Amino acid sequence: MKKLLYGFSLFALCLALGYLSYTYLSGKFELIGVFLSGFCFGIFLMFLKLNVKNDKINLYKRELEKESVVSDESSARVKVLESKIQVLEKALENAIKSK
């Protein structure tokens, strides 16, 4: 929500500067107004691009965390199964020795 509000305010600022430079400024100040409007619009476009990239990075981080949890879970299962096998092997050895 905060990102959306920030992006909308940047876009509104670009529009306002463009409108003001087009209607009220004349002569050499008109060029300054157009420059500032273009500069703000460039900041707005870069904000959108960075916002999309940050969302992709966060999604990738979540996927990596899920994969690490799954691999930890799998290694824990393997350890449990190995300990069960060792217990069964000892029980089998004890059963063979007692006969």
C-alpha positions as CSV (number, residue, x, y, z in Angstrom):
1,M,0.0,0.0,0.0
2,K,2.8,2.4,0.9
3,K,4.6,1.6,-2.5
4,L,1.4,2.3,-4.4
5,L,0.8,5.6,-2.6
6,Y,4.4,6.7,-3.2
7,G,4.2,5.7,-6.9
8,F,0.9,7.6,-7.3
9,S,2.3,10.7,-5.7
10,L,5.3,10.6,-8.0
11,F,3.1,10.3,-11.0
12,A,0.9,13.2,-9.8
13,L,3.9,15.3,-9.3
14,C,5.1,14.6,-12.8
15,L,1.7,15.5,-14.2
16,A,1.5,18.7,-12.2
17,L,5.0,19.8,-13.2
18,G,4.3,19.1,-16.8
19,Y,1.0,21.0,-16.7
20,L,2.5,24.0,-14.9
21,S,5.5,24.2,-17.2
22,Y,3.2,24.0,-20.3
23,T,0.6,26.6,-19.1
24,Y,2.3,29.1,-16.8
25,L,6.0,29.2,-17.7
26,S,7.2,31.0,-20.8
27,G,10.6,31.7,-22.3
28,K,13.7,30.3,-20.6
29,F,11.7,29.0,-17.6
30,E,9.6,26.8,-19.8
31,L,12.6,24.7,-20.6
32,I,13.4,24.3,-16.9
33,G,9.9,23.2,-16.2
34,V,9.9,20.6,-19.0
35,F,13.3,19.4,-17.7
36,L,12.0,19.0,-14.1
37,S,8.8,17.3,-15.4
38,G,10.9,14.8,-17.4
39,F,13.2,14.2,-14.5
40,C,10.3,13.4,-12.2
41,F,8.8,11.1,-14.8
42,G,12.1,9.3,-15.2
43,I,12.2,8.8,-11.4
44,F,8.7,7.5,-11.6
45,L,9.6,5.0,-14.3
46,M,12.7,3.8,-12.4
47,F,10.6,3.4,-9.3
48,L,8.2,1.1,-11.1
49,K,11.1,-0.9,-12.6
50,L,12.8,-1.3,-9.2
51,N,9.5,-2.2,-7.6
52,V,9.0,-5.0,-10.0
53,K,12.6,-6.2,-9.6
54,N,12.3,-6.2,-5.8
55,D,9.1,-8.2,-6.0
56,K,10.8,-10.8,-8.1
57,I,13.8,-10.9,-5.7
58,N,11.5,-11.4,-2.7
59,L,9.6,-14.2,-4.6
60,Y,12.9,-15.9,-5.4
61,K,14.0,-15.6,-1.7
62,R,10.7,-17.3,-0.6
63,E,11.2,-20.1,-3.1
64,L,14.7,-20.7,-1.8
65,E,13.5,-20.7,1.8
66,K,10.8,-23.3,0.9
67,E,13.4,-25.5,-0.9
68,S,15.8,-25.3,2.1
69,V,12.9,-26.3,4.5
70,V,12.0,-29.2,2.2
71,S,15.7,-30.3,2.1
72,D,16.1,-30.0,5.9
73,E,12.9,-32.1,6.3
74,S,14.2,-34.7,3.9
75,S,17.5,-35.0,5.7
76,A,15.7,-35.3,9.0
77,R,13.6,-38.1,7.6
78,V,16.7,-39.9,6.4
79,K,18.3,-39.6,9.8
80,V,15.2,-41.0,11.5
81,L,15.2,-43.9,9.0
82,E,18.9,-44.6,9.6
83,S,18.4,-44.7,13.3
84,K,15.4,-47.1,12.9
85,I,17.6,-49.4,10.7
86,Q,20.3,-49.4,13.3
87,V,17.8,-50.3,16.1
88,L,16.4,-53.1,13.9
89,E,19.9,-54.4,13.1
90,K,20.8,-54.6,16.8
91,A,17.5,-56.3,17.6
92,L,18.2,-58.8,14.9
93,E,21.7,-59.5,16.1
94,N,20.4,-60.0,19.7
95,A,17.7,-62.3,18.4
96,I,20.3,-64.4,16.5
97,K,22.7,-64.5,19.5
98,S,19.9,-65.7,21.9
99,K,19.0,-68.6,19.7
